[in-house]
Amino acid sequence: MTTLVAQLESEALKLKPAEKIHLTEVLLSSLDKPDEAVEQKWADESERRYRAYKNGDSKGIPLDQFSPRLSV
């Protein structure tokens, strides 16, 4: 761990709980930057699947048949 990181950590631990929460949210949000190209591909795929379902080219699965697949 670098000296700067150690200093930041030491100072952060002195913060009030609300300040720690705010700092945590800011740091985490800086890591969570979605890739716009990937997001667009997921949106396109979602639209494609929805159109296929609405056009009758794809069938849905009843929840009672689907939910057991969620249990691992």
Sine and cosine of phi, psi and omega as CSV:
sin_phi,cos_phi,sin_psi,cos_psi,sin_omega,cos_omega
0.00,0.00,0.71,-0.71,0.00,-1.00
-0.96,0.28,0.32,-0.95,0.03,-1.00
-0.87,0.49,-0.66,0.75,0.00,-1.00
-0.89,0.46,-0.70,0.71,0.00,-1.00
-0.90,0.44,-0.66,0.75,0.03,-1.00
-0.89,0.46,-0.65,0.76,0.03,-1.00
-0.91,0.41,-0.69,0.72,0.02,-1.00
-0.89,0.46,-0.68,0.73,0.01,-1.00
-0.88,0.48,-0.71,0.70,0.00,-1.00
-0.87,0.50,-0.70,0.72,0.02,-1.00
-0.93,0.37,-0.64,0.77,-0.02,-1.00
-0.89,0.45,-0.59,0.81,0.00,-1.00
-0.93,0.37,-0.27,0.96,0.03,-1.00
-1.00,0.06,-0.17,0.98,-0.05,-1.00
-0.94,0.35,0.37,-0.93,0.12,-0.99
-0.95,0.32,0.39,-0.92,-0.02,-1.00
-0.79,0.61,-0.69,0.72,-0.01,-1.00
-0.90,0.43,-0.59,0.80,0.03,-1.00
-0.93,0.36,-0.61,0.80,0.06,-1.00
-0.89,0.45,-0.66,0.75,0.03,-1.00
-0.88,0.47,-0.72,0.69,0.00,-1.00
-0.87,0.49,-0.73,0.68,0.00,-1.00
-0.88,0.48,-0.67,0.74,0.02,-1.00
-0.87,0.48,-0.71,0.71,0.01,-1.00
-0.88,0.47,-0.67,0.74,0.00,-1.00
-0.90,0.44,-0.71,0.70,-0.02,-1.00
-0.91,0.42,-0.70,0.71,0.00,-1.00
-0.91,0.42,-0.65,0.76,-0.01,-1.00
-0.92,0.39,-0.45,0.89,0.03,-1.00
-0.94,0.33,-0.36,0.93,0.02,-1.00
-1.00,0.02,-0.39,0.92,-0.13,-0.99
-0.99,-0.16,0.93,0.38,0.03,-1.00
-0.97,-0.24,0.95,-0.32,-0.03,-1.00
-0.92,0.39,0.56,-0.83,0.08,-1.00
-0.98,0.17,0.90,-0.43,-0.08,-1.00
-0.86,0.52,-0.60,0.80,0.00,-1.00
-0.90,0.43,-0.67,0.75,0.02,-1.00
-0.92,0.38,-0.69,0.73,0.02,-1.00
-0.86,0.51,-0.66,0.75,0.01,-1.00
-0.91,0.41,-0.64,0.77,0.03,-1.00
-0.89,0.46,-0.66,0.75,0.04,-1.00
-0.91,0.42,-0.64,0.77,0.03,-1.00
-0.90,0.43,-0.68,0.73,0.03,-1.00
-0.89,0.46,-0.69,0.72,0.00,-1.00
-0.90,0.43,-0.65,0.76,0.03,-1.00
-0.88,0.48,-0.71,0.71,0.04,-1.00
-0.89,0.45,-0.66,0.75,0.00,-1.00
-0.88,0.47,-0.71,0.71,0.00,-1.00
-0.92,0.40,-0.64,0.77,0.01,-1.00
-0.90,0.44,-0.71,0.70,0.03,-1.00
-0.88,0.47,-0.66,0.75,0.02,-1.00
-0.88,0.47,-0.65,0.76,0.04,-1.00
-0.91,0.42,-0.74,0.67,-0.02,-1.00
-0.91,0.42,-0.54,0.84,0.00,-1.00
-0.99,0.13,-0.07,1.00,0.00,-1.00
0.99,0.13,0.15,0.99,0.01,-1.00
-0.99,0.14,-0.19,0.98,-0.01,-1.00
-0.60,-0.80,0.61,-0.79,0.00,-1.00
-0.95,-0.33,0.52,-0.85,0.07,-1.00
-0.99,0.16,0.19,-0.98,0.04,-1.00
-0.91,-0.41,0.80,-0.60,0.05,-1.00
-0.85,0.53,0.56,-0.83,-0.07,-1.00
-0.83,0.55,-0.65,0.76,-0.03,-1.00
-0.91,0.41,-0.38,0.93,0.07,-1.00
-1.00,0.01,-0.45,0.89,-0.04,-1.00
-0.99,0.12,-0.70,0.72,-0.13,-0.99
-0.86,0.51,-0.55,0.83,0.08,-1.00
-0.88,0.48,-0.44,0.90,0.03,-1.00
-0.93,0.36,-0.38,0.93,0.00,-1.00
-0.97,0.26,-0.43,0.90,0.00,-1.00
-0.99,0.16,0.80,-0.60,-0.01,-1.00
-0.87,-0.48,0.00,0.00,0.00,0.00
